[in-house]
């Protein structure tokens, strides 16, 4: 059993449909609560958010690489086609 999981997640603003992509060691549902509470400058302005996508990783480096990819043009296209 792997104890230390890392996550990449995508949030979507209910207010204006903007997406937020992040990575975390916390469960994505917990990060969603924190974003909706206004602790992040971008998400504070665009909240409330819903969790629309997540991936699990056993390695933080791989999770960060995936986050960076999803923020790229090819990654945004992948999300548009997948979600």
C-alpha positions in Angstrom: 0.0 0.0 0.0 1.3 3.4 -1.0 0.9 6.0 1.7 2.3 9.1 0.0 0.2 9.8 -3.0 0.4 13.0 -5.1 -2.4 14.4 -7.2 -2.9 16.6 -10.2 -6.3 18.2 -10.3 -8.4 20.5 -12.4 -10.9 22.9 -11.0 -13.6 24.8 -13.0 -15.0 28.1 -11.9 -18.8 28.1 -11.6 -18.7 31.9 -11.9 -16.9 32.1 -15.3 -15.8 28.6 -16.4 -12.1 29.3 -16.0 -9.9 26.3 -15.2 -7.3 26.0 -12.5 -4.7 23.3 -12.7 -2.6 22.3 -9.7 -0.8 19.5 -7.9 -0.8 18.6 -4.3 0.0 16.0 -1.6 -3.5 16.6 -0.2 -6.6 14.9 -1.5 -8.0 17.0 -4.4 -11.3 17.4 -2.5 -9.4 19.0 0.4 -7.6 21.4 -1.9 -11.0 22.3 -3.5 -12.3 23.3 0.0 -9.2 25.5 0.5 -9.5 27.1 -2.9 -13.1 27.9 -2.3 -12.3 29.4 1.1 -10.2 32.1 -0.7 -6.6 31.2 0.2 -5.3 31.5 -3.3 -5.3 34.8 -5.2 -6.5 33.4 -8.5 -9.1 31.1 -7.1 -10.3 33.8 -4.7 -11.4 36.0 -7.6 -13.0 33.2 -9.6 -14.6 31.0 -6.9 -16.6 28.9 -6.4 -14.9 26.0 -8.1 -15.9 22.4 -8.7 -13.4 19.5 -9.1 -13.7 18.3 -12.7 -10.6 16.1 -13.1 -7.9 14.4 -11.0 -5.0 11.9 -11.4 -2.9 10.1 -8.8 0.8 9.6 -8.7 3.2 7.9 -6.3 6.0 10.4 -7.2 5.9 14.1 -6.7 8.2 14.8 -9.6 5.9 12.9 -12.0 2.9 14.8 -10.7 4.6 18.2 -11.2 5.6 17.2 -14.7 2.0 16.3 -15.5 0.8 19.6 -14.0 3.2 21.5 -16.2 2.0 19.5 -19.3 -1.7 20.1 -18.5 -0.9 23.9 -18.4 0.7 23.8 -21.8 -1.1 24.2 -25.1 -1.1 20.4 -25.8 -2.3 19.8 -22.2 -5.1 22.2 -22.5 -6.1 20.5 -25.8 -6.0 17.1 -24.0 -8.3 18.4 -21.2 -10.7 20.0 -23.8 -11.0 16.6 -25.5 -11.1 14.5 -22.3 -13.4 16.4 -20.0 
